[in-house]
Amino acid sequence: MHLSIPGIRSHRVAALWIVVAFVTALALSPWAGHAGAAQARNTSIIVPTTMIPTPPASLPVLRLKVVPPPTAFVNSLLRNVGAKQTQLVPLSKIPFYDQHQFTPPANLIGAFHGTDHLAAFEDTQTGQAAVYPHLGTQTPVAASGVPSFLKRASSFAGNTFAAKGLLPRDSTHYVLNPALPLDKAGLAPTGGSSPTTALLAYVPVARKVGSFLVDGPGSRSFMAFDTEMRVEGFARNWKLGTTFTSVHETRSKSQIAKLIGTQLAALKPANARVLTVSLAYYDGNKGYMQPVYRFTAKVDYSAAHGPAASDFEVGYVPIGKRYEAIPVLGTPVGSPPTDDNPGAQRSAPRRVAATDPCVGRYVVRNDSSSWVSSANGFYSGISSFGGSGWFPNCQYYWALQSQYNPAAARVNSMNIVDSEGHGDWWIFTALQDCCEVINLNPANSYVGDYKVPFPGYGAAAGGSLDYWIIHSCEVIPTPSDTADWYSMWWNKFGGLHSVLGYRTIMYIADGAMNPYGFQLRLGAPVVSAWLGTVISLGAYAGGPTLTMHGVVKKLGRPSTISVSSRVNDSAYDTTALGRASSLTTFWYPG
């Protein structure tokens, strides 16, 4: 990513900065991969103590309690999304799951759109609920009508959340973020991109304790409206928060800065620079909501400046006594990938049954452990219930360029792939934040890159890949980013159903992959579940921005590209497709 970050270069490294300088050897890192013997190097981590805010004398700690799911409200939306049922029923009674030979837990209820994908679900134990729009059936809104469309949606969202009591009154409060259009454009091989239209207006919710934003896997919600102001999309993962004690800060700003520096140092970067530090709350979606210093940082892992440079981390330092664990950078959640030997004899993917969709995960080497946590979170979600069948862990490797050869028994032999690494327009890396580029755009060339050749991926390309999640910055630009957003995709959709990712910079530890995997397990539509999951993440609730390709944009904007007739597929649909004749992209601008 070629970035210009206002205000950063003007800081001086002086008494106001904490500079952590030390020597690291990447070869000793548990995520060192295949880079070979690395040389020791000096590492500079810069944390400005002037960025550390002064907290109030005391801050409340909230205990969380499950609230019942909003069943009556969700039932009222089923007709809007074309659900087969008129009310939620136990998922175990829906034939879809019986056909796939597993029984969902009794606490999960839902409804299906036809017989092939989930329209809505609730978890009666956690209170979580979601409703998925059936994309493509909405009346489009031309660009001139979007401002009034968004204004109406914001008003309707405020009234609906309040009137239906969907977010309980407690020691927190919520605010509605600005409404966003879900934009759509299509294309055919004989022509260019169709005009951009808006299908839905999404209104995400931000939660606050006093003036402080809440981050973490809990406290997520949104509503999505069509042109008739019918609710076609909804999500709520929200617990009742009640103050039960308070904590206070006893450490100096220098001590906090050193704790932040220690977390960044554990990532073993070449250098790191903190961008922001704010007071916030962390909702782990468990028992407590706790005050934290929330910091973001720009991190580099190589002295080389490749086409995809720098990553962006978000982390937390707790304030006062911790009542439950808060994530710590540099500590991967779960085991790292198994090794890979590209010269080894090919073997068939491991499946419990022949019809199980294989999951493959490929993680950038010699880089942040947050990539490992993200990949592990995805598999934890997609394998969360139903036994060892369906979505077996067929491959989990450190990334190599050779794995992306469509003829290899790696990426193109999987049904679902999670690629974790640094990215930019149509590229991402297999090694650090600079090197071993996988290039999806044959019009551009980079030193040592691997250009993915025709016929691309999928059944018509002699493989199996159906759904590809690229958890990287900016890999899927859209008409909001560049006029020629599409031409390179024709040679990649050799039977692919959908590719999912981001059009803007994202945080590695944004928390997207675990809840998204869980929804895929349920049979949610792949595209709308991705769009709804990312746009409601607490990591982006404050609307952070950076300069990307010369334009200031919001972080964490998801985007997708799909075969036009398959935008509502679930991950269970592994229908062998021919080469794409029409593609559709969805995204949020801004």
Residue pairs with C-beta under 8 A, 6 or more apart in sequence:
1 308
1 309
1 310
1 422
1 423
1 424
1 473
1 474
1 505
1 548
2 309
2 424
2 549
3 298
3 309
3 310
3 505
3 546
3 547
3 548
4 547
4 550
5 275
5 298
5 546
5 547
6 547
8 273
8 275
8 298
11 17
11 46
11 48
13 19
13 46
16 48
16 49
16 50
17 46
17 47
17 48
17 49
18 46
18 47
18 48
18 49
18 254
18 257
18 258
18 261
19 44
19 45
19 46
19 47
20 43
20 44
20 45
20 46
20 47
20 258
20 261
20 262
20 264
20 265
21 42
21 43
21 44
21 45
22 42
22 43
22 265
23 40
23 41
23 42
23 43
24 40
24 41
24 43
24 265
24 268
25 38
25 39
25 40
25 41
26 32
26 35
26 38
26 41
26 268
26 366
27 35
27 36
27 37
27 38
29 268
29 366
30 332
30 336
30 369
31 332
31 336
31 363
31 365
31 366
31 367
31 368
31 369
31 371
31 372
31 398
32 38
32 365
32 366
33 365
33 366
33 398
33 399
33 431
34 340
34 365
34 398
34 400
35 365
35 366
35 431
35 432
38 366
41 270
43 265
43 268
43 269
43 270
43 271
43 272
44 271
44 272
45 261
45 264
45 265
45 269
45 271
45 272
45 273
46 271
46 272
46 273
46 274
47 257
47 258
47 260
47 261
47 264
47 274
48 257
48 274
49 253
49 254
49 257
51 274
51 276
51 277
52 253
52 256
52 257
52 277
52 293
53 277
53 278
53 279
53 293
54 253
55 248
55 249
55 279
55 291
55 319
57 248
58 246
58 247
58 248
59 246
59 247
59 248
59 279
59 291
59 319
59 320
60 171
60 209
60 243
60 245
60 246
60 291
61 243
61 244
61 245
61 246
61 247
61 288
61 289
61 290
61 291
61 320
61 321
61 323
62 170
62 171
62 172
62 209
62 241
62 242
62 243
62 244
62 281
62 288
62 289
62 290
63 241
63 242
63 243
63 244
63 287
63 288
64 218
64 239
64 240
64 241
64 283
64 286
64 287
64 288
64 289
65 239
65 240
65 241
65 242
66 125
66 126
66 127
66 239
66 240
67 127
67 168
67 238
67 239
67 240
68 124
68 127
69 122
69 123
69 124
69 127
69 128
69 129
69 236
70 122
70 129
70 164
70 166
70 236
71 88
71 109
71 122
73 164
73 166
73 234
74 88
74 120
74 122
74 129
74 131
74 234
75 86
75 87
75 88
77 120
77 131
77 231
77 232
77 234
78 85
78 86
78 87
78 88
78 111
78 119
78 120
78 131
79 86
80 131
80 226
80 230
80 231
80 232
81 113
81 119
81 120
81 131
81 132
81 133
81 134
81 232
82 113
82 114
82 119
82 134
82 137
83 111
83 112
83 113
83 119
83 120
84 111
84 112
84 113
84 114
84 115
84 119
85 111
85 112
87 111
88 109
88 110
88 111
88 120
88 121
88 122
89 109
89 110
89 111
90 104
90 106
90 108
90 109
91 97
91 104
91 108
91 109
91 110
91 121
91 522
92 103
92 104
92 105
92 106
92 108
94 110
94 112
95 115
96 112
96 115
96 116
96 523
96 572
97 103
97 104
97 386
97 523
100 390
100 572
101 353
101 389
101 390
102 385
102 386
102 387
102 389
102 390
103 386
104 385
104 386
104 522
105 385
107 123
107 124
107 125
107 126
108 121
108 122
108 123
108 124
108 522
109 121
109 122
109 124
110 118
110 119
110 120
110 121
110 122
110 522
111 118
111 119
111 120
111 121
112 118
112 119
112 523
113 119
113 132
113 134
113 525
113 568
116 568
116 569
116 570
116 572
116 573
117 132
117 523
117 524
117 525
117 568
117 569
117 570
117 573
118 132
118 519
118 522
118 523
118 524
118 525
118 570
119 131
119 132
119 134
120 129
120 130
120 131
120 132
121 129
121 130
121 522
121 524
122 128
122 129
123 129
126 237
127 236
127 237
127 238
127 239
128 236
128 237
129 234
129 235
129 236
130 234
130 235
130 236
130 519
130 524
130 529
130 532
131 231
131 232
131 233
131 234
131 235
132 233
132 524
132 525
132 528
132 529
132 532
133 199
133 200
133 224
133 226
133 232
133 233
133 528
134 232
134 525
134 568
135 184
135 199
135 525
135 527
135 528
135 567
135 568
135 586
136 199
136 564
136 567
136 568
136 584
138 199
138 200
138 226
138 227
138 232
139 226
139 227
139 228
140 184
140 197
140 198
140 199
141 149
141 181
141 197
141 198
141 199
141 227
142 195
142 197
143 195
143 196
143 197
143 198
146 181
146 198
149 181
149 198
149 201
149 227
150 178
150 179
150 180
150 181
150 201
151 179
152 201
152 225
152 229
153 179
153 201
153 203
153 223
153 225
153 229
154 176
154 178
154 179
154 201
154 203
156 223
156 225
156 229
157 176
157 179
157 203
157 223
157 225
158 176
160 166
160 223
160 231
161 167
161 174
161 176
161 205
161 223
166 221
166 236
167 174
167 205
167 221
167 236
167 238
168 238
168 240
170 240
170 241
170 242
171 209
171 241
171 242
171 243
172 207
172 208
172 209
172 214
172 219
172 241
172 289
173 207
173 208
174 205
174 206
174 207
174 208
174 221
175 205
175 206
175 208
176 203
176 204
176 205
176 206
177 203
177 204
177 205
177 206
177 541
177 543
179 201
179 202
179 203
180 201
180 202
180 203
180 204
180 535
180 588
180 589
180 590
181 198
181 199
181 200
181 201
181 202
181 588
181 589
182 198
182 199
182 200
182 201
182 202
182 224
182 531
182 586
182 587
182 588
183 196
183 197
183 198
183 199
183 478
183 479
183 480
183 586
183 587
183 588
183 589
184 196
184 197
184 198
184 199
184 584
184 585
184 586
185 193
185 194
185 195
185 196
185 197
185 478
185 479
185 584
185 585
186 193
186 194
186 564
186 582
186 583
186 584
186 585
187 193
187 194
187 486
187 582
187 583
187 584
188 581
188 582
189 490
189 581
192 486
193 479
193 483
193 485
193 486
196 479
196 480
199 226
199 586
200 224
200 225
200 226
200 232
200 233
201 224
201 225
202 222
202 223
202 224
202 233
202 532
202 535
202 588
203 222
203 223
203 224
203 225
204 221
204 222
204 535
204 536
204 541
205 220
205 221
205 222
205 536
206 213
206 214
206 538
206 541
206 542
207 213
207 214
207 219
207 238
207 283
207 538
207 541
208 214
209 241
209 281
209 289
209 291
212 278
212 279
212 280
212 281
212 291
213 278
213 280
213 281
213 538
213 541
213 542
214 280
214 281
214 282
214 283
214 289
214 538
214 541
215 280
215 281
215 282
215 283
215 292
215 294
215 314
215 316
215 538
215 539
215 541
216 281
216 282
216 283
216 284
216 285
216 511
216 538
217 237
217 283
217 284
217 285
217 511
217 514
217 515
217 538
218 237
218 238
218 239
218 283
218 284
218 285
218 286
218 289
218 538
219 237
219 238
219 239
219 283
219 289
219 538
220 235
220 236
220 237
220 238
220 515
220 536
220 537
220 538
221 235
221 236
221 237
221 238
221 536
222 233
222 234
222 235
222 532
222 535
222 536
223 231
223 233
223 234
224 231
224 232
224 233
224 234
224 532
225 231
225 232
226 232
233 528
233 532
235 532
235 533
235 536
237 285
237 515
239 283
239 285
241 283
241 289
247 291
247 319
247 320
247 321
248 319
248 320
249 319
249 320
256 277
256 293
256 317
259 317
260 274
260 277
260 293
260 295
260 297
260 315
260 317
263 315
263 317
263 328
263 329
263 330
264 272
264 274
264 297
264 299
264 313
264 315
264 329
264 330
265 272
265 330
266 328
266 329
266 330
266 331
266 369
267 299
267 313
267 329
267 330
267 368
267 369
267 370
268 301
268 330
269 299
269 300
269 301
269 368
270 300
270 301
270 302
270 303
271 299
271 300
272 297
272 298
272 299
272 300
272 313
273 297
273 298
274 295
274 296
274 297
275 296
275 297
275 298
275 312
276 295
276 296
276 544
277 293
277 294
277 295
278 293
278 294
278 295
278 542
279 291
279 292
279 293
279 294
279 319
280 291
280 292
280 293
280 294
280 316
281 289
281 290
281 291
281 292
282 289
282 290
282 291
282 292
282 294
282 316
282 318
282 326
283 289
283 538
284 290
284 324
284 325
284 326
286 324
287 323
287 324
288 323
288 324
290 318
290 319
290 322
290 323
290 324
290 326
291 318
291 319
291 320
292 316
292 317
292 318
292 319
292 326
293 316
293 317
293 319
294 314
294 315
294 316
295 314
295 315
295 316
295 317
296 312
296 313
296 314
296 315
296 507
296 544
297 312
297 313
297 315
298 310
298 311
298 312
299 310
299 311
299 312
299 313
299 368
300 309
300 310
300 311
300 433
301 311
301 366
301 367
301 368
301 432
301 433
301 434
302 432
302 433
302 434
302 435
304 432
304 434
304 435
305 434
306 429
306 433
306 434
306 435
306 437
306 446
306 447
307 424
307 427
307 437
307 446
308 422
308 423
308 424
308 427
308 428
308 429
308 433
308 434
308 437
308 472
308 473
309 422
309 433
309 434
310 422
310 433
311 367
311 368
311 422
311 433
311 473
311 508
312 473
312 505
312 506
312 507
312 508
312 546
312 555
313 329
313 368
313 370
313 507
313 508
313 509
314 507
314 509
314 510
314 539
315 327
315 328
315 329
315 509
316 326
316 327
318 326
327 333
327 373
327 509
329 368
329 369
329 370
329 509
330 369
331 369
332 369
332 370
332 372
332 373
332 376
333 372
333 373
333 376
333 377
334 372
334 373
334 376
334 377
334 380
335 376
336 363
336 369
336 372
336 398
337 361
337 362
337 363
337 372
337 375
337 396
337 397
337 398
338 396
338 397
339 397
339 398
340 397
340 398
340 400
340 403
340 410
342 400
342 402
342 403
342 408
346 408
346 409
347 409
348 409
349 358
349 360
349 394
349 395
349 409
349 413
349 414
350 358
350 392
350 393
350 394
351 358
351 392
351 394
352 388
352 389
352 390
352 392
353 389
355 574
356 389
356 390
356 391
356 392
357 390
357 391
357 415
357 416
357 466
357 571
357 572
357 574
358 391
358 392
358 394
358 395
358 413
358 414
358 415
358 416
358 464
359 379
359 382
359 383
359 391
359 392
359 393
359 394
359 395
359 414
359 415
359 416
359 417
359 418
360 394
360 395
360 396
360 397
360 410
360 411
360 413
360 414
360 416
360 417
360 418
361 375
361 378
361 379
361 393
361 395
361 396
361 397
361 417
361 418
361 420
362 395
362 397
362 398
362 399
362 400
362 403
362 410
362 411
362 417
362 418
362 419
362 420
362 421
362 430
363 371
363 372
363 375
363 397
363 398
363 399
363 420
363 421
364 371
364 398
364 399
364 420
364 421
364 422
364 428
364 429
364 430
364 431
364 432
365 398
365 399
365 430
365 431
365 432
366 431
366 432
367 421
367 422
367 432
367 433
368 508
370 508
370 509
371 420
371 421
371 471
371 508
372 420
373 509
374 420
374 471
374 508
374 509
374 512
374 513
375 396
375 418
375 420
375 513
377 511
377 513
377 514
377 517
378 418
378 469
378 471
378 513
378 514
378 516
378 517
379 393
379 396
379 418
379 517
380 514
380 517
381 513
381 514
381 515
381 516
381 517
381 518
381 519
381 520
381 521
382 391
382 416
382 517
382 518
382 520
382 521
382 571
383 391
383 393
383 517
383 521
384 517
384 518
384 521
385 521
386 521
390 521
390 572
391 416
391 520
391 521
391 571
394 413
394 414
395 410
395 413
395 414
397 403
397 410
399 419
399 420
399 421
399 429
399 430
399 431
399 436
400 430
400 436
401 430
401 436
401 437
401 438
401 450
402 408
402 410
402 450
403 410
403 411
403 430
404 410
404 411
404 438
404 450
404 452
405 412
405 450
406 412
406 452
406 453
406 455
406 456
406 457
406 461
406 462
406 463
406 494
407 462
411 417
411 419
411 457
411 465
412 457
412 458
412 461
412 462
412 463
412 464
412 465
413 463
413 464
413 465
414 464
414 465
415 464
415 465
415 466
415 467
415 571
415 574
416 466
416 467
416 468
416 469
416 520
416 571
417 465
417 467
417 468
417 469
418 469
418 471
418 513
419 428
419 438
419 468
419 469
419 470
419 471
419 472
420 471
420 472
421 428
421 429
421 430
421 471
421 472
422 428
422 429
422 432
422 433
422 434
422 472
422 473
423 429
423 470
423 472
423 473
423 474
423 475
423 501
423 502
424 473
424 474
424 475
425 441
425 474
425 475
425 477
425 481
425 482
425 549
426 439
426 440
426 441
426 444
426 475
426 477
426 488
427 437
427 438
427 439
427 440
427 441
427 444
427 446
427 449
427 475
428 437
428 438
428 470
428 472
428 475
429 435
429 436
429 437
429 438
430 436
430 437
430 438
435 448
436 448
436 450
437 446
437 448
437 449
437 450
438 449
438 450
438 452
439 445
439 446
439 449
439 450
439 451
439 452
440 452
440 475
440 488
440 489
440 492
441 488
442 451
442 488
442 491
443 487
443 488
445 451
452 491
452 492
453 491
454 491
454 494
455 461
455 462
455 491
455 494
455 579
456 491
456 492
456 493
456 494
456 496
457 463
457 465
457 468
457 492
457 493
457 494
457 495
457 496
458 464
458 465
458 466
458 493
458 494
458 495
458 496
458 497
458 577
459 494
459 495
459 576
459 577
459 578
460 494
460 495
460 576
460 577
460 578
460 579
461 494
461 495
462 494
463 494
463 495
464 574
465 495
465 496
466 495
466 496
466 497
466 498
466 569
466 571
466 573
466 574
467 496
467 497
467 498
467 499
467 500
467 526
467 569
467 571
468 496
468 498
468 499
468 500
469 499
469 500
469 501
469 513
469 516
469 530
470 476
470 499
470 500
470 501
471 501
471 506
471 512
471 513
472 501
472 502
472 506
473 502
473 504
473 505
473 506
474 502
474 503
474 504
474 505
474 548
475 501
475 502
476 499
476 500
476 501
476 502
476 503
476 559
476 560
476 561
476 585
476 587
477 485
477 503
477 559
478 485
478 503
478 559
478 585
478 587
478 589
479 485
479 585
480 503
480 587
480 589
480 590
481 503
481 549
482 549
485 585
486 561
486 583
486 585
489 499
489 561
489 580
489 583
490 580
490 583
492 499
493 563
493 579
493 580
493 583
494 579
495 576
495 577
495 578
495 579
496 563
496 577
496 580
497 526
497 562
497 563
497 566
497 569
497 573
497 575
497 577
498 526
498 527
498 560
498 561
498 562
498 563
498 566
498 567
498 569
499 560
499 561
499 562
500 526
500 527
500 530
500 558
500 559
500 560
501 558
501 559
501 560
502 534
502 556
502 557
502 558
502 559
503 557
503 558
503 559
503 587
504 548
504 553
504 554
504 555
504 556
504 557
505 546
505 548
505 553
505 555
505 556
506 512
506 555
506 556
507 539
507 540
507 555
507 556
509 539
510 534
510 537
510 539
510 540
510 556
511 537
511 538
511 539
512 533
512 534
512 537
515 533
516 529
516 530
516 533
516 534
519 529
519 533
520 526
520 529
520 570
520 571
523 570
523 571
523 572
524 570
525 567
525 568
525 569
525 570
526 569
526 570
526 571
527 560
527 562
527 567
527 568
527 569
527 586
528 568
530 558
530 560
531 558
531 560
531 586
531 588
533 558
534 540
534 556
534 557
534 558
535 556
535 557
535 558
535 588
537 556
539 556
540 554
540 555
540 556
543 554
544 554
544 555
544 556
545 552
545 553
545 554
545 555
546 552
546 553
546 555
547 553
553 590
554 590
557 587
557 588
557 589
557 590
558 587
558 588
559 585
559 586
559 587
559 588
560 585
560 586
560 587
561 583
561 584
561 585
562 569
562 583
562 584
562 585
562 586
563 577
563 580
563 582
563 583
563 584
564 582
564 583
564 584
565 582
566 573
566 577
567 584
567 586
